[in-house]
Amino acid sequence: MVRGQLLDDLLMGHCRIAQRLPRLWYRRQLAVALLPLLPFSWLFRLIVWARYTLYRCGVLRSYRLSVPVIVIGNLTVGGSGKTPLAIWLVERLSELGWRPGIISRGYGGAVDGVQAVAADSDASVVGDEPLLLARRVNVPVFVGRDRVAAGQALL
């Protein structure tokens, strides 16, 4: 019954799973509850392997900037702490004498091309998180769907 409820929550997109997972963890039933998701992990692994192979063969192209780049991202959308981590990292790097900058896709915004984000930018254009970052940390912030172009503009 526990497996069925967890799978239903995942497939239906309910947030009850966030409440159910800790209970399952402490009852040591989490592995059993997550067993139906194992085939999805295999599929994900296959996709990652295929993408890696396409990059290695030159079918997909990667780009390098002339400076070190740190990517903060993951598979979850919202609520996983990416923005606070970016703020903390920028503050620490600045304290160490580095001159960091931030690039973002500008999710939720409507920017066309690449645009610098200022403290008085419109969130509907640049996105709310890049605007928060621009207001919170004193470093350049650029948004653009083409992150390579945004990185080049930042430089």
N, C-alpha and C positions, 0 to 999 in steps of 0.2 A: 504494500500500500504506500509506503514512503517513496519508493522509486516512482510509482505512478504519479504521485502528487508533484514531485520535483520535476519530472519530465513535462507534466501539464503546465506547471508554472513557467518553465523555460520556453515551451512552444507557444504559449499564450502571451508571453511577455509581461506577466504579472510581477510586481515588485515583492510579492510575498517570499520569493526565493531568498532575498536578503535577510529576512527574519528566520527562515527555515535552515539555511546553511550553518549558522553557528550552533543551532540545536543538534543538527546531525553530526557536526564535528565533535562536539563534546560527548555525544552518545557513541562515538566511534562507528557511525553508520554512513559516514559521508562517502566512503569508497563504494559501498553497495549502491547508494543513491545515485552516484555519478556514473555507474557502469553503463547505462544506456547511452551516455554521451561518448563512449570510447570510439565508436566508428567515426564520429565527427572529428575527433582528434587525429585519426588516421587520415581523413580527408584534408584536414588543415596541414598536416605534415607533408602530404603529397603536393599540395599547392605551394608550400614554402620551398620544397625541393625543386619543383618545376621552375619557379621564379629564379632561384639561385642558379640553376642550370642555364636558363636563358641569359642571365647576366654573364656567366662564365663563357658562354659561346659567343657573346657579342650581339645577340639578337636584341636584348634590352641594353640600353646604355646608361652608365652612371656618370656623374659629373663631380668634379672636385673644385672646391674653392681654394684660394691661396692662403686660407687661414683654417685653424681647427674648427670643426663643427660638432656640436653636441645635439643629438636629436632626442627630444622628450616626447614620447608617444607610446601608445599601446592600442590594444584592440577594443578597449572599452570607450564608451562615449560619455563624457561628463562624469563628474564626481569621483574621479580616481586620483586627484591631486596633481595633475600636470601643471596647472597655473601656479599654485603655491611652490612647487618644486622649481619652476622656472624663475620665480621671484627670488627664492633662496639662493639658487645657483648664480644668478646675475649679481646678487649682493656679495656673495663670497668671492667670486672671480674679480669683482671690482676692488674689493678689499685687498686682494693679492696683487693688484697692479695691472690686471688684464683690462682690456677695453671691449667688453662683450656687447653684442647687439642681439636683437630678437627678430626672427622672421616667422610669419604665421600665414596660414592659408586665409585667415580672416573669415572663418566659418560664421555664418549668420549675416555676413555683410554682403554688399553688392558691388565691391570694388572691381573695376575693369582694368586689367593690367596690374601694375605694381604701384603702391602708394605708401608714402611715409605716414605714420600715425603720430599725431600730436595730441596733447592733453585735451584740446578742444575739438578733436575730430568727431564726426557723427558716427555713432555706433551702428546705425543702419547701413552705413557705407563700409566701414572698416571691420566691423564685428565687435562684440562686447568684450571679449577676452583680450584682444590686442589693445583695445582702448584702456582697459583696466591695467594692463602691463605698462603702457606708456605713461599712465598717471602715477603708477606706483614706483617704478624704477627709473632712474635717470640715465637711460641708454636709448639709442635709436631703435625704433620698432618699425618694421616694414611688413606690409601684407601683400599677398598676391597668390593666385592659384598656382602659378608657376614658381615654385619655391627656389629654383635655381636663379631665375631672373630676380626674385626678391633678394636673394643672397648677394647677387652681383650689385644690385642697387644699394644695398646696405653698405657694401664695401666702398 
